[in-house]
Amino acid sequence: MAEQLAYARKASGLVRGLSMLDAFAVGFMNQGLTPSIWVVVSLGLGMFMGANLILATIISIVFTAIGFPLVWGILGGSMPRSGGEYIYNSRILHPIVGIAQSFGDAIIWLMWIYVLAPLAVNPGLTMTFEFAGWHGPAAWLQEGHFHAFLIASVLNLIGFLFVVFGIKIFSRVQKIVMFFGIGGCTVIGLVLSFTSRATFMSRWDAWVIANKSPELTYHKFIDVVAKAAGHPVPTHWSLVPTLGVMVAMSWLFAYSYSISFIAGEVKRPDKTIILSNLFAILVPGAFMLWFSIIMYHAFGFQFLSASGYADQNSIKAIANLPWSTHFVGLTAVIAGSSFFGKLCSVIGGLSYVAFTLWWLALTYLAFPRIMFAWGMDRMGPKWFTDINPRFASPVKTHVLCLILGEILLALYFFVFPSVMQNITVTGMQITSVFGVTALAALLFPYSKRARGVWESSPYRTWKFLGIPVVTWGGAVNLVYLFLLLYFFVVKKAAGAFTFGSTILFVAVWIAGILWYYFWKSRSEAVGVDVSLTYGELPPE
């Protein structure tokens, strides 16, 4: 009876209706294939020009295909409840840690709206319009902050509508968007696969000359970028930048963890969660390996590195070009101006938009379920646990997410557009989410607090060299994360992490701790001991 009083509801109200394909799609779509390859090439090579993308991809696949499925799959299969890593960390480590890091993750999901909706507009829609020859709409998007804010808000609303009406509608639309997104990325890959270096050089030279930039012909372009960078563009790869580019490459490999937010809504969670995590890493890994090989073949090592730097840093020399030198734009140069060429380029651009748009939808999947999990443990107002009976969806917290997301978009476009961009949010996620949860996985079999959960886990007999497999997974994951963190903090990527970003990172953890003590004391005032909730799992 006391335990029933401790939880806010006797049943979650969420329905286990998602298949393996649905769960895979949630994890895979959060890896963001096309825009994440753009991040690797432009942002990654922009910071680490001497990187070897092929080797970096192989290393990333080895680390993440071992660590992430074992950490997130075993924790999710052992504690199959919707709400993300809050469930795991609060049961294994401590409720304060669970709330504090989950509070940080909630803010991070909101910040992804702040980061990704603008990217969907520019370069997403902007480059797509340029590829189609629609220069007017492309210019309109770039004329002022209000136009971009308006379109970003429309995309944000669309992401909300994809999710708010329930998981069944969400899963149907997700399959369509995933099919289109993968298809568009495949078109880019096929264009590059059948392009020789000589063909690219001739088409690039013709393109820059036609756009009144003869100083940017193939060989001159590398020299122009070298002058802008203040150092030569490397002619061959080296180990340090290869490891460094893995920070940007984590966008392709570390984000299948989003499956944990729907763990209470998948069928056969003991198998589904771990396998869908694995496949959601291997598929983008295969694409990145393919693209690394064909981009080096078509563009050349030096030119690809230079193009990434030019795009990331928006160097003045490329201002006359109709679109930037990101890998989608380079593919459009190859495809040409024929109807079929423009069609291929537009499909590639829309693939970028599709994945970016779905990132917004996944925020509306994750953020409300974080609130829901808190509410179930009486770590928030009871309306956090309200599930609309018609849609089996937490509609109220979806609306809250929409309002907060719009506020952040307004701040981005009208107040401080340069703060907390791209790689910075990644740094917060490495520390506040992935690192803490990897530590929880490492300690899971040995935690007295989680002993009951571990003893009922379907993976308790999984051992390697006498050590539980989940502990191995946590250790491998921590090595990978420490590697990323080293290059984020010590090397160039730290430049993106501003003082204001650091303050925000610390502040959200402090806010999470205060949130815990407030709701703990409030529950005790009405005679409920919330400590009872943290030795068991919430009801299904």
Stockholm file with secondary structure:
# STOCKHOLM 1.0

chainA/1-540         MAEQLAYARKASGLVRGLSMLDAFAVGFMNQGLTPSIWVVVSLGLGMFMGANLILATIISIVFTAIGFPLVWGILGGSMPRSGGEYIYNSRILHPIVGIAQSFGDAIIWLMWIYVLAPLAVNPGLTMTFEFAGWHGPAAWLQEGHFHAFLIASVLNLIGFLFVVFGIKIFSRVQKIVMFFGIGGCTVIGLVLSFTSRATFMSRWDAWVIANKSPELTYHKFIDVVAKAAGHPVPTHWSLVPTLGVMVAMSWLFAYSYSISFIAGEVKRPDKTIILSNLFAILVPGAFMLWFSIIMYHAFGFQFLSASGYADQNSIKAIANLPWSTHFVGLTAVIAGSSFFGKLCSVIGGLSYVAFTLWWLALTYLAFPRIMFAWGMDRMGPKWFTDINPRFASPVKTHVLCLILGEILLALYFFVFPSVMQNITVTGMQITSVFGVTALAALLFPYSKRARGVWESSPYRTWKFLGIPVVTWGGAVNLVYLFLLLYFFVVKKAAGAFTFGSTILFVAVWIAGILWYYFWKSRSEAVGVDVSLTYGELPPE
#=GR chainA/1-540 SS CHHHHHSSCSSCCCCCCBCHHHHHHHHHHTTCHHHHHHIIIIIIHHHCTTCCHHHHHHHHHHHHHHHHIIIIIHHHHHSCCSSTHHHHHHHHTCHHHHHHHHHHHHHHHHHHHHHHHHHIIIIIIHHHHHHHTCHHHHHHHHHCHHHHHHHHHHHHHHHHHHHHTCHHHHHHHHHHHHHHHHHHHHHHHHHHHTCCHHHHHHHHHHHHHHTTCGGGSHHHHHHHHHHHHTSCCCSSCCHHHHHHTHHHHHHHHSCGGGGGGGGGGBSSHHHHHHHHHHHHHHHHHHHHHHHHHHHHHHHCHHHHHHHHHHHHHTCGGGTTSSSCCSHHHHHHHHHCSSHHHHHHHHHHHHHHHHHHHHHHHHHHHHHHHHHHHHHHTTSSCGGGGCCBTTTTBCHHHHHHHHHHHHHHHHHHHHTCTTSSCTHHHHHHHIIIIIIHHHHHHHHGGGCSTTHHHHHTCTTTTCEETTEEHHHHHHHHHHHHHHHHHHHHHTSGGGGGSCHHHHHHHHHHHHHHHHHHHHHHHHHHHTTCCGGGGGGSCCCC
#=GC SS_cons         CHHHHHSSCSSCCCCCCBCHHHHHHHHHHTTCHHHHHHIIIIIIHHHCTTCCHHHHHHHHHHHHHHHHIIIIIHHHHHSCCSSTHHHHHHHHTCHHHHHHHHHHHHHHHHHHHHHHHHHIIIIIIHHHHHHHTCHHHHHHHHHCHHHHHHHHHHHHHHHHHHHHTCHHHHHHHHHHHHHHHHHHHHHHHHHHHTCCHHHHHHHHHHHHHHTTCGGGSHHHHHHHHHHHHTSCCCSSCCHHHHHHTHHHHHHHHSCGGGGGGGGGGBSSHHHHHHHHHHHHHHHHHHHHHHHHHHHHHHHCHHHHHHHHHHHHHTCGGGTTSSSCCSHHHHHHHHHCSSHHHHHHHHHHHHHHHHHHHHHHHHHHHHHHHHHHHHHHTTSSCGGGGCCBTTTTBCHHHHHHHHHHHHHHHHHHHHTCTTSSCTHHHHHHHIIIIIIHHHHHHHHGGGCSTTHHHHHTCTTTTCEETTEEHHHHHHHHHHHHHHHHHHHHHTSGGGGGSCHHHHHHHHHHHHHHHHHHHHHHHHHHHTTCCGGGGGGSCCCC
//
